[in-house]
């Protein structure tokens, strides 16, 4: 959920300055300049105001990736154990 909040805030930090600049007659013909200024303003606001949400989103992404890696490692361990058990059963039958 924090990812959605962070994304919406980042978009708002870009779209609000861009919308305000597009209301000015100077930027109506130079929309690309308004987009550049809005991007700089949005980036600055994000760096200043969204440190905590960024840290939370980063932690959630890291936790999700670690959970997938742990599951994969667990599955590999289970496969190795199954192979060892099958080899032990074959050795007992051959003896």
C-alpha positions in Angstrom: 0.0 0.0 0.0 2.9 2.4 0.7 4.1 1.9 -2.8 0.8 3.2 -4.2 0.9 6.2 -1.8 4.5 7.0 -2.8 3.7 6.7 -6.5 0.6 9.0 -6.2 2.6 11.6 -4.3 5.4 11.5 -6.8 2.9 12.0 -9.6 1.2 14.9 -7.7 4.6 16.6 -7.2 5.0 16.6 -11.0 1.5 17.2 -12.2 0.6 20.1 -9.9 3.5 22.3 -10.9 3.0 21.3 -14.5 -0.7 22.2 -14.4 0.0 25.5 -12.8 2.7 26.4 -15.3 0.4 25.4 -18.2 -2.1 28.0 -17.0 0.5 30.7 -17.6 0.4 32.1 -21.2 4.2 31.9 -21.5 4.3 28.1 -21.1 1.3 27.3 -23.3 3.5 27.4 -26.4 6.6 26.0 -24.6 5.0 23.0 -22.9 8.3 21.1 -23.0 9.9 23.8 -20.9 7.1 23.6 -18.4 7.6 19.8 -18.3 11.3 20.2 -17.6 10.7 22.8 -14.8 7.9 20.6 -13.3 10.2 17.6 -13.3 12.9 19.5 -11.5 10.4 20.9 -9.0 8.9 17.4 -8.5 12.3 15.8 -8.0 13.3 18.4 -5.5 10.0 18.1 -3.5 10.3 14.3 -3.6 13.9 14.4 -2.2 12.9 16.8 0.5 9.5 15.5 1.6 9.4 11.8 0.7 12.4 10.3 2.5 10.3 8.2 4.9 7.9 6.8 2.3 10.8 6.0 0.0 12.6 4.1 2.8 9.4 2.2 3.6 8.8 1.3 -0.1 12.5 0.2 -0.4 12.1 -2.0 2.7 9.0 -3.6 1.3 10.6 -4.3 -2.0 13.7 -5.8 -0.4 11.5 -8.0 1.9 9.5 -9.3 -1.0 12.6 -10.2 -3.0 14.2 -11.9 0.0 11.0 -13.9 0.6 11.2 -15.2 -3.0 14.9 -16.0 -2.7 14.3 -17.9 0.6 11.5 -19.9 -1.0 13.7 -20.8 -3.9 16.6 -21.8 -1.6 14.1 -23.9 0.4 12.9 -25.7 -2.7 16.5 -26.4 -3.8 17.2 -27.8 -0.3 14.1 -30.0 -0.5 15.2 -31.3 -3.9 18.6 -32.2 -2.6 17.1 -34.0 0.3 14.8 -36.0 -2.0 17.7 -37.0 -4.2 19.7 -38.1 -1.2 16.8 -40.1 0.2 16.3 -41.8 -3.2 20.0 -42.6 -3.5 20.0 -44.1 0.1 16.9 -46.3 -0.8 18.6 -47.5 -4.0 21.8 -48.3 -2.0 19.8 -50.3 0.5 18.1 -52.3 -2.2 21.4 -53.0 -4.0 23.1 -54.3 -0.9 
